[in-house]
Amino acid sequence: MEKIKTKAAELLDRFSLSYRVIAIFAAAMGVISAASALLCPEKTSFYRLSVSPEVWLILSSALAYKSKKPSDAALYSGIMLIGMHFVAALVKTPFDPNAMSGFLKAVLISAFCVGYAYFFKRALDEGGRLKDWLFALSAAMYIIFTLVNFKVFIYSFPFRLLALLICLAAALIFIYESIRDRTSRIVSASVCGVVFLVSALILFSHRYNYKCVVLLDSKKYPITEEWSVKSDDEHISEAKIEGAGEDSVQLL
């Protein structure tokens, strides 16, 4: 883990922040985000780039690490994320008339990321319990992201594999960084444990209710009261026949 941390720090140290760099990066990310949203299916990891804060928080963390003070971290993060989503909306507008409404929703999540970048930089500067709590909460957020992507992954293999690995890696890194002593281990274990149990219970106990309607031609299929229909697995679904009109029968 220390080697990974050192390599990441060396990579970040090669870049210097400026408004020009942030603007270029935001424009590039906006084009990539728009292309991912337009070309990739919704279940893929690349599509998630345009609709989820999973990667946005990582970018905000990287900018906070490179910033000199918390206000700079918040400012850089806001410019980068809002600029990125604005460019993405401009690119998507000719193909998606609702692109600008999506941009407004992204701005709300970006506002959260701006606040996160501010406190992330403060935690790095001050250390101590603030860092323990912030990193534990960050790990908890990425545990939730990991479970969400894992659920899609197991039911729609191999979709979300990349997003799953990124979120899992981020969660492990934040957990590792939040552990300094016995107290910090208790804080991290408590926060992450509770979030994991509650999130897993909610995600994997939730049942989706879908209604499938099939219309049958009553002339070809003269269904009477003597007919019956049943599901292959009555534990997860039920089937019934209802009248739908003079020339059709509705199968639910």
C-alpha positions as CSV (number, residue, x, y, z in Angstrom):
1,M,0.0,0.0,0.0
2,E,2.9,2.4,0.8
3,K,4.3,1.8,-2.7
4,I,1.0,2.6,-4.3
5,K,0.7,5.7,-2.2
6,T,4.2,6.8,-3.1
7,K,3.7,6.2,-6.9
8,A,0.4,8.1,-6.8
9,A,2.1,11.0,-5.0
10,E,4.9,11.1,-7.5
11,L,2.4,11.1,-10.4
12,L,0.4,14.0,-8.9
13,D,3.6,15.9,-8.1
14,R,4.4,16.0,-11.9
15,F,1.4,18.3,-12.5
16,S,1.1,21.9,-11.5
17,L,-2.3,23.5,-11.1
18,S,-3.4,26.6,-12.9
19,Y,-6.7,27.9,-14.2
20,R,-5.5,27.1,-17.8
21,V,-4.7,23.5,-16.9
22,I,-8.1,23.1,-15.0
23,A,-10.0,24.6,-18.0
24,I,-8.3,22.3,-20.5
25,F,-8.8,19.3,-18.3
26,A,-12.5,20.2,-17.7
27,A,-13.1,20.5,-21.5
28,A,-11.4,17.2,-22.2
29,M,-13.4,15.4,-19.4
30,G,-16.6,17.0,-20.7
31,V,-16.0,15.6,-24.2
32,I,-15.1,12.2,-22.8
33,S,-18.2,12.2,-20.5
34,A,-20.5,13.2,-23.4
35,A,-19.1,10.5,-25.7
36,S,-19.5,7.9,-22.9
37,A,-23.1,8.9,-22.3
38,L,-24.0,8.9,-26.0
39,L,-22.2,5.8,-27.1
40,C,-22.1,3.4,-24.1
41,P,-25.0,1.4,-22.7
42,E,-26.3,2.6,-19.3
43,K,-25.0,-0.5,-17.5
44,T,-21.4,0.1,-18.5
45,S,-18.7,1.6,-16.3
46,F,-17.9,4.3,-18.9
47,Y,-21.5,5.5,-18.9
48,R,-21.3,6.0,-15.1
49,L,-18.7,8.8,-15.7
50,S,-21.4,11.1,-16.9
51,V,-24.0,10.4,-14.2
52,S,-22.3,9.4,-10.9
53,P,-20.0,11.1,-8.5
54,E,-17.8,8.0,-8.1
55,V,-15.0,9.4,-10.3
56,W,-15.9,13.0,-9.6
57,L,-14.9,12.6,-5.9
58,I,-11.6,11.0,-6.8
59,L,-10.9,14.0,-9.1
60,S,-11.8,16.4,-6.3
61,S,-9.5,14.5,-3.9
62,A,-6.6,14.8,-6.4
63,L,-7.2,18.5,-6.9
64,A,-7.4,19.0,-3.1
65,Y,-4.1,17.1,-2.7
66,K,-2.4,19.5,-5.2
67,S,-4.0,22.7,-3.9
68,K,-2.2,25.0,-1.5
69,K,-5.2,25.7,0.7
70,P,-8.8,24.5,1.2
71,S,-10.4,27.5,-0.6
72,D,-8.2,26.7,-3.7
73,A,-9.3,23.1,-3.5
74,A,-12.9,24.1,-3.5
75,L,-12.5,26.6,-6.3
76,Y,-10.5,24.3,-8.6
77,S,-13.0,21.4,-8.0
78,G,-15.9,23.7,-8.8
79,I,-14.4,25.0,-12.0
80,M,-13.4,21.5,-13.1
81,L,-16.7,19.8,-12.4
82,I,-19.1,22.5,-13.5
83,G,-17.0,23.2,-16.6
84,M,-16.8,19.5,-17.4
85,H,-20.6,19.0,-17.2
86,F,-21.3,22.2,-19.1
87,V,-19.1,21.1,-22.0
88,A,-20.7,17.6,-21.8
89,A,-24.2,19.2,-22.0
90,L,-23.2,21.3,-25.0
91,V,-21.9,18.2,-26.9
92,K,-25.0,16.1,-26.0
93,T,-27.6,18.8,-26.7
94,P,-27.9,18.1,-30.5
95,F,-28.6,14.4,-29.7
96,D,-30.4,14.7,-26.4
97,P,-32.9,17.6,-25.8
98,N,-32.8,16.9,-22.1
99,A,-29.0,17.4,-21.8
100,M,-29.3,20.8,-20.1
101,S,-31.7,19.5,-17.4
102,G,-29.1,16.8,-16.7
103,F,-26.5,19.5,-16.4
104,L,-28.5,21.2,-13.6
105,K,-28.7,17.9,-11.7
106,A,-25.0,17.5,-12.1
107,V,-24.4,20.9,-10.7
108,L,-26.1,19.9,-7.4
109,I,-23.8,16.9,-7.1
110,S,-20.8,19.0,-8.0
111,A,-21.7,21.4,-5.2
112,F,-21.3,18.4,-2.8
113,C,-17.9,17.6,-4.4
114,V,-16.8,21.2,-3.9
115,G,-17.5,21.0,-0.2
116,Y,-15.8,17.6,0.0
117,A,-12.7,19.0,-1.7
118,Y,-12.6,21.9,0.8
119,F,-12.8,19.6,3.9
120,F,-10.5,17.0,2.3
121,K,-7.7,19.6,2.0
122,R,-8.4,20.8,5.6
123,A,-8.1,17.2,6.8
124,L,-4.8,16.8,5.0
125,D,-3.4,20.0,6.5
126,E,-4.7,19.4,10.1
127,G,-4.4,15.6,10.3
128,G,-5.6,14.2,13.6
129,R,-9.2,13.1,14.2
130,L,-10.6,15.3,11.4
131,K,-8.6,13.3,8.9
132,D,-9.7,10.0,10.5
133,W,-13.4,10.9,10.3
134,L,-13.3,12.3,6.8
135,F,-11.3,9.4,5.5
136,A,-13.6,6.9,7.3
137,L,-16.7,8.7,5.8
138,S,-15.0,8.7,2.4
139,A,-14.4,4.9,2.7
140,A,-18.0,4.5,3.7
141,M,-19.2,6.3,0.6
142,Y,-17.0,4.1,-1.6
143,I,-18.3,1.0,0.1
144,I,-21.8,2.1,-1.0
145,F,-20.6,2.7,-4.5
146,T,-18.9,-0.7,-4.5
147,L,-22.1,-2.5,-3.4
148,V,-24.2,-0.6,-6.0
149,N,-21.8,-1.6,-8.8
150,F,-21.4,-5.1,-7.4
151,K,-25.2,-5.7,-7.5
152,V,-25.3,-4.7,-11.2
153,F,-22.2,-6.7,-11.9
154,I,-23.5,-10.0,-10.4
155,Y,-26.9,-9.6,-12.2
156,S,-25.5,-8.3,-15.5
157,F,-22.1,-9.8,-15.8
158,P,-19.6,-8.4,-16.9
159,F,-21.1,-4.9,-16.7
160,R,-19.7,-2.5,-14.1
161,L,-16.5,-4.5,-13.6
162,L,-14.2,-1.5,-14.0
163,A,-16.4,0.8,-11.8
164,L,-16.5,-2.0,-9.2
165,L,-12.7,-2.3,-9.1
166,I,-12.2,1.5,-9.0
167,C,-14.6,1.9,-6.1
168,L,-13.3,-1.1,-4.2
169,A,-9.7,0.2,-4.6
170,A,-10.7,3.7,-3.4
171,A,-12.5,2.3,-0.4
172,L,-9.5,0.2,0.6
173,I,-7.1,3.2,0.2
174,F,-9.4,5.4,2.4
175,I,-9.7,2.7,5.0
176,Y,-5.9,2.3,5.1
177,E,-5.3,6.1,5.3
178,S,-7.9,6.4,8.2
179,I,-6.1,4.0,10.4
180,R,-3.3,5.5,12.6
181,D,-4.0,4.1,16.1
182,R,-6.5,2.2,18.2
183,T,-9.0,5.0,18.3
184,S,-8.9,5.6,14.5
185,R,-9.3,1.9,13.9
186,I,-12.4,1.9,16.0
187,V,-13.8,4.9,14.2
188,S,-13.1,3.5,10.7
189,A,-14.4,0.0,11.6
190,S,-17.6,1.4,13.2
191,V,-18.4,3.8,10.4
192,C,-17.6,1.4,7.5
193,G,-19.1,-1.6,9.2
194,V,-22.5,0.1,9.9
195,V,-22.6,1.5,6.4
196,F,-21.7,-1.8,4.8
197,L,-24.4,-3.7,6.7
198,V,-27.2,-1.2,6.2
199,S,-26.3,-0.7,2.5
200,A,-26.1,-4.4,1.8
201,L,-29.4,-5.0,3.6
202,I,-31.2,-2.3,1.6
203,L,-29.7,-3.1,-1.8
204,F,-30.0,-6.9,-1.7
205,S,-33.3,-7.2,0.1
206,H,-35.1,-4.8,-2.2
207,R,-37.4,-6.4,-4.8
208,Y,-38.1,-4.7,-8.1
209,N,-41.7,-4.8,-9.2
210,Y,-42.3,-5.1,-12.9
211,K,-45.6,-5.5,-14.7
212,C,-45.6,-7.4,-18.1
213,V,-48.7,-7.3,-20.2
214,V,-49.3,-9.6,-23.2
215,L,-52.3,-9.0,-25.4
216,L,-53.6,-12.1,-27.1
217,D,-55.9,-12.2,-30.2
218,S,-59.1,-13.6,-28.8
219,K,-60.0,-15.1,-32.2
220,K,-56.9,-17.2,-32.4
221,Y,-56.9,-17.9,-28.6
222,P,-60.5,-18.1,-27.5
223,I,-59.7,-18.1,-23.8
224,T,-62.6,-19.0,-21.5
225,E,-63.1,-19.3,-17.7
226,E,-61.7,-22.9,-18.0
227,W,-58.3,-21.6,-18.9
228,S,-55.6,-20.8,-16.3
229,V,-52.1,-19.5,-16.3
230,K,-49.3,-19.7,-13.7
231,S,-45.7,-18.6,-13.3
232,D,-42.7,-20.9,-13.5
233,D,-41.6,-19.6,-10.1
234,E,-44.5,-18.3,-8.0
235,H,-42.2,-17.1,-5.3
236,I,-40.9,-14.2,-7.5
237,S,-43.9,-13.6,-9.9
238,E,-47.5,-14.3,-10.4
239,A,-49.6,-14.5,-13.5
240,K,-53.3,-13.9,-14.2
241,I,-55.8,-13.4,-17.1
242,E,-57.9,-10.3,-17.4
243,G,-60.3,-9.1,-20.1
244,A,-58.9,-6.3,-22.2
245,G,-61.5,-5.7,-24.9
246,E,-63.8,-7.3,-27.4
247,D,-61.0,-8.7,-29.6
248,S,-58.1,-9.3,-27.2
249,V,-57.3,-10.8,-23.8
250,Q,-54.8,-9.3,-21.4
251,L,-52.3,-11.7,-19.8
252,L,-50.5,-10.2,-16.7
